[in-house]
Amino acid sequence: MSPNVIPTGKYLIKNAGFKNLAYLPDSNYDSSLTANASIEIDGAQKWNITQLSNGHYNIQNYQNVSFASCGTRAEKGHRVVGRDNAKQWVLTETKIKNQYVISPSDSEVFWGLDNGEEHTPITLTQTPTDPRNQWTFESTP
């Protein structure tokens, strides 16, 4: 059985462990993506996911137009931030259907949350099996 592929579209990216949404508060260069638990959904919580011809993805904030990014060959502890230039990401389905890890195409680290508090920065971690470091993609208008 082949893993699910996320088709190009607009999504909410929700943490599997804490149920918080990935959020980009503004369009400033290097603003951290953070956890947001707000019930009201706005454009800063929506993401344009674009599948590339090589199977990788670009992740772009719908409201602020910045791309989710990190440094080249990023390491554990680095923040995921908004930038003008696109970064390629790999979305890999876990053993749990429709639950994914998100990793930069050039290193073996994964998006994660240290805790479920509001505005916790999304950082890169090395533990793909922890639900705090896994994400779901919910299609949104």
C-alpha positions as CSV (number, residue, x, y, z in Angstrom):
1,M,0.0,0.0,0.0
2,S,1.4,3.4,-0.9
3,P,1.3,6.3,1.5
4,N,-1.3,9.0,1.1
5,V,-0.2,12.1,-0.9
6,I,-1.4,15.5,0.1
7,P,-2.8,17.1,-3.0
8,T,-2.1,20.8,-3.7
9,G,-4.6,22.9,-1.9
10,K,-5.4,25.1,1.1
11,Y,-5.2,23.4,4.6
12,L,-5.1,23.8,8.3
13,I,-2.0,22.1,9.7
14,K,-3.0,20.7,13.1
15,N,-0.6,19.1,15.7
16,A,-1.6,15.5,16.4
17,G,-0.5,15.7,20.0
18,F,-1.9,19.0,21.2
19,K,-4.5,19.8,18.5
20,N,-3.1,23.3,18.0
21,L,-2.9,24.8,14.6
22,A,0.3,26.1,12.9
23,Y,0.0,29.9,12.8
24,L,2.1,32.7,11.3
25,P,1.3,35.9,13.1
26,D,2.7,38.4,10.6
27,S,4.7,38.7,7.4
28,N,8.0,39.8,9.0
29,Y,11.1,38.0,7.8
30,D,12.0,35.2,10.3
31,S,8.8,35.4,12.3
32,S,8.3,32.1,14.1
33,L,5.5,29.7,13.2
34,T,3.7,29.1,16.5
35,A,0.9,27.0,18.0
36,N,-2.5,28.6,18.0
37,A,-5.5,27.2,19.8
38,S,-8.1,29.8,18.8
39,I,-11.5,28.5,17.9
40,E,-11.9,31.2,15.3
41,I,-10.0,30.4,12.1
42,D,-8.4,33.2,10.1
43,G,-6.0,33.4,7.1
44,A,-2.9,33.3,9.4
45,Q,-3.9,29.7,10.2
46,K,-4.4,28.6,6.6
47,W,-1.6,27.3,4.4
48,N,-1.3,26.8,0.7
49,I,0.3,23.4,0.2
50,T,1.9,22.9,-3.2
51,Q,3.2,19.5,-4.3
52,L,6.3,19.9,-6.5
53,S,7.3,17.6,-9.4
54,N,9.9,15.9,-7.2
55,G,7.3,14.9,-4.6
56,H,8.4,17.6,-2.1
57,Y,6.1,20.4,-1.0
58,N,6.1,24.2,-0.5
59,I,4.1,25.5,2.5
60,Q,3.0,29.1,2.1
61,N,0.9,31.0,4.6
62,Y,-2.4,32.1,3.0
63,Q,-2.7,35.5,4.8
64,N,0.9,36.6,5.1
65,V,2.1,35.0,1.9
66,S,5.4,34.0,3.6
67,F,6.8,30.5,3.1
68,A,7.4,28.1,6.0
69,S,11.2,27.9,6.1
70,C,14.4,27.1,8.1
71,G,18.1,27.3,7.4
72,T,20.0,25.0,5.1
73,R,20.7,21.7,6.7
74,A,18.8,22.8,9.8
75,E,19.4,21.0,13.1
76,K,17.4,20.0,16.2
77,G,16.2,23.1,18.0
78,H,16.1,25.4,15.0
79,R,12.8,27.4,14.6
80,V,10.5,27.1,11.7
81,V,10.0,30.6,10.4
82,G,8.3,32.6,7.7
83,R,10.4,33.8,4.8
84,D,10.0,35.2,1.3
85,N,11.8,32.3,-0.4
86,A,10.3,28.9,-0.6
87,K,11.8,25.9,1.2
88,Q,11.1,22.3,0.1
89,W,9.5,20.1,2.7
90,V,8.9,16.3,2.8
91,L,5.6,15.2,4.2
92,T,5.7,11.6,5.3
93,E,2.7,9.7,6.5
94,T,3.2,7.9,9.8
95,K,1.8,4.5,10.8
96,I,-1.3,6.4,11.8
97,K,-3.4,7.1,8.7
98,N,-3.5,10.8,7.6
99,Q,-1.0,11.8,10.3
100,Y,2.3,13.1,8.9
101,V,5.8,14.3,9.9
102,I,7.1,17.4,8.2
103,S,10.8,17.6,7.5
104,P,13.1,19.9,5.4
105,S,14.2,18.1,2.3
106,D,17.9,18.6,3.3
107,S,18.0,17.2,6.8
108,E,16.5,14.5,9.1
109,V,14.6,16.7,11.6
110,F,10.8,17.3,12.0
111,W,8.4,20.0,12.9
112,G,7.4,19.7,16.6
113,L,6.0,21.5,19.6
114,D,7.6,21.4,23.1
115,N,4.2,21.9,24.7
116,G,0.6,22.9,23.9
117,E,0.7,26.4,25.2
118,E,-0.5,29.2,23.0
119,H,2.3,30.8,20.9
120,T,4.7,27.9,21.5
121,P,7.2,28.1,18.6
122,I,7.3,25.3,16.1
123,T,10.9,23.9,16.2
124,L,12.7,21.1,14.6
125,T,13.1,17.9,16.6
126,Q,14.6,14.4,16.0
127,T,11.7,12.2,17.3
128,P,9.3,11.5,14.5
129,T,7.3,8.9,16.5
130,D,6.1,11.4,19.2
131,P,2.6,12.8,18.4
132,R,3.9,16.3,19.4
133,N,5.9,16.1,16.2
134,Q,3.2,14.8,13.9
135,W,0.6,16.8,12.0
136,T,-2.7,16.4,10.2
137,F,-3.8,18.4,7.1
138,E,-7.4,19.5,7.0
139,S,-8.7,20.9,3.8
140,T,-10.3,24.4,4.2
141,P,-12.0,26.9,2.0
